[in-house]
């Protein structure tokens, strides 16, 4: 019995079925309507870990901003302080590179597995392995995204900077005001 019909639940079911197990998948929502829907269907094979160099300083700023992706209600809590110290200690290039070695290897295997699932009769979807655009509203954000893409390059991920005008020429969905995108080929 597998509870959850998202990417993890369904891929687990597929692997078990391939090994001859009888599997029942249940979910309170439609297939892939929960967390797997929330990530817009993206499967990132080499996304860097949150513990990147400099993130702990940015994280401190985010912690006190209710609109940030890392808001934590301020409080005196020993466990929280230990976690924050551990997080800070891991926000360095050596740790990030070690994580990327593992994540990229795992991502490559995941992409291969997803291709096998898609090519079989088990899964019917329109997944394509043709990259994605990290679209940015502001030049400063685009510069930051380009620096992050450069960090991924040694791990085999190719990306290039696309200006807003080029994006709009490719698709009318991109309105004026978009600075551009980093186009990941993988």
Phi, psi and omega in degrees: 000126177243125179260116180118115182255042174266195182303313182291314180298315182290322179290325175297316179300317180299311181299316180295318178298318178299332179269005175094005180281149171272128188232140172236125179251128176234151178205147179282344180249179174291162180304131177059032182260356182263238182299325180293335175281324183296338179265018176060024178077010181281138171238107184265115185277345182214030180296131182294152179292163178298329181280067177262158177305132178088347184290329182296324177292315177298321180300321177299320178293318182293326185304330184259008179249112184299340181266002184275167178283355183227038180291129175230123181302123182299134178195156174273111185211118182301318179296318179297317180295320177296318179298315181299319179294316178298315178302313181300317180297333182268356180274070179217163185297318182299313180294317180299316180296320177298316178297318182296322176304314182288312183297320181291320177296315179295321178297319177298317177295321179296318179297317179297315181296316180297321176299318178297319179296316182293321183285341178279184180271358187283329188231132178241105179209171181254031178297136178230144178259069184232024174085184180201162180252127173268092188278137184234139179282326189240151178301320181297321178291322178295320177299316179296316179297324178293321178296321178294321178296322178296326178294329181279340185305316180298345181263010174094010181261127183258135179212154176219155181275132178240129179280165183300323180297318178296317178301314181294328177292327180284327184207130179289353178295334181272114183275162175303147181107343176283127182289322182155201182206160167258118182265112176272128182279339184260000000 
